[in-house]
């Protein structure tokens, strides 16, 4: 039987060979962490290569995603559908093995990692989801939700500020099934980190409320196993296992230096490494007996079969709970969702109200939260302003995780990446709120949600200079446009309570990406609509006010500016001008409609168009053309009451009329 060191050397060999073949990549971390990975994956990790999506599997996240060949090697060796040819295509076009682990490319990759610190934060989200699901569904004698979240992370992850946000919250929430392995190798791309990273990391994590296991020899299998046992024994606290490793372990001339961090070892050094490790096999050649010891298919199938028996017993004892858990794990909405959500929207249509769309959002949550127990909300310390708590909200705590609401604290970036982890785990639809301006803190996590096409719902309030006296530091200008420009992101800026509810319905039903819901601080009047117009709201853009015959001018507006557009159109119509008003709450949904529908709303023959939005003006050229005009922001805001600011920057009915008349000639 091959020794543990030989089994770990298989990971090292595959990693250095794939990086060398690609002439690109990071061999050092996989070679340094191979011994830790061998113990975890062969002795502790509960998974089934034949069914990578088994609900009660342990989650493994490689937060230091630049070491992706470590994960690809482990998936290949344990029996996932990732062939040796796939490893040979490392970092090549359309391969299953891109430079950093990408969710959806290879089976067994739980999340996209590479932007450092976000993997550990996704892991916190997954551990929250596991703890909350267990609290909501497990019954005495029936623990059907019972798995760990393991993550590897490096110095870079710990230097990124998001790791503080996430790990601090993880300690507060007592995530006892979260176990992190710190690859303490002292090296980053620039060299030895002690010149710029001298934190006492164990004390830092102790202060968070974590169990810390310091100074574990990451190349001593027995020491690693003992640390994992201690970590699993503490069910009240997350655990950081501090693993002392040598980056590039086995490389006689480059181990322990930054030379092997982000570059191939080179043919000569690989040959020397093979000799030092006693690995005599050709590149990408793994002996049958090594494969045999790594193969986890039979063990994984047995573990899943045992869980299936456990779940069958649970279903017999608690059929309603079992059916509800299965529905949520499948990502299915309740059978009566369509009817009940439509009834709520129709009721709003029949009962006009002048309220802020942030309040309309809360009203939608009151209604939809009662239908959807899978909604798991939160806010970055702004719940009274974002209005993200609804009538059924119950906070999650270390002592009681059965609730559906997270107080994230002032952690916008951490909140957003944790939401992604919750979405990836399954069983919940996460939403989280902050001011629109503070998407800037969270930008990369929002981008990752879009990149992974996850159903994270980002609630952004205080959507414009209408925020008023807090001034330009808090007044968003360019943020709406940048969200609209993000691939896979659906961005809604509704004008009243009806459009707000439709936006929420769309976000909840969407399965292929995140949604940004952008709401106002100030009260907005409700627009009059026919039933046909109400049906068209869900198309992202629709004719809200029309004229007889072909319009001379089309005014396009969103959010609070729709009222201005409607008032201006009334004045222009009274002067005999043929004006159409288009409400465009969601440009990406509108753009996805048929060419015939888009032409019916914005006829190509009508070239005189005016867009009105209290955001950066340049985005709207795609709809008005260079012959049209835009009333929008070209600068940052000012500190003053909202009414004064709207007048200062031209968001008045008089200015809309003046610009329209200039276009009409």
Secondary structure, 3 states (H helix, E strand, C coil): CCCHHHHHHHHHHHHHHHHHHHCCCCHHHHHHHHHHHHHHHHHHCCCCCCCCCCCCCCEEEECCHHHHHHHHHHHHHHCCCCCHHHHHCCCCCCCCCCCCCCCCCCCCCCCCCCCCCHHHHHHHHHHHHHHHHHHHHCECCECCCCCCEEEEEEHHHHHCHHHHHHHHHHHHCCCCCEEEEEEECCEECCEEHHHCCCCCHHHHHHHHCCEEEEEEECCCHHHHHHHHHHHHHCCCCCEEEEEECCCCCCCCCCCCCHHHCCCCCCHHHHHHHHHHHCCCCCCCCCCHHHHHHHCCHHHHHHHHHHHHHHHHHHHHHCHHHHHHHHHHHCCCCCCCHHHHHHHHHHHHHHCCCCEEHHHHHHHHHHHHHHHCCCEEEEECCCHHHHCCCCCCCCECCCCCCCCCEEECCCCHHHHHHHHHHHHHHCCCEEEEEEEHHHHHHHHHHHHHHHHHCCCCEEEEECCCHHHCCCCCCCCCCCHHHHHHCCCCCEEECCCCHHHHHHHHHHHHHCCCCCEEEECCCCEECCCCCCHHHHHHHCCCCEEEECCCCCCCEEEEECCCHHHHHHHHHHHHHHCCCCEEEEECCCHHHHHCCCHHHHHHHCCCCCCCEEEEEEEEHHHHHHHHCCCCEEEEECCCCCCCCHHHHHHHCCCCHHHHHHHHHHHHC
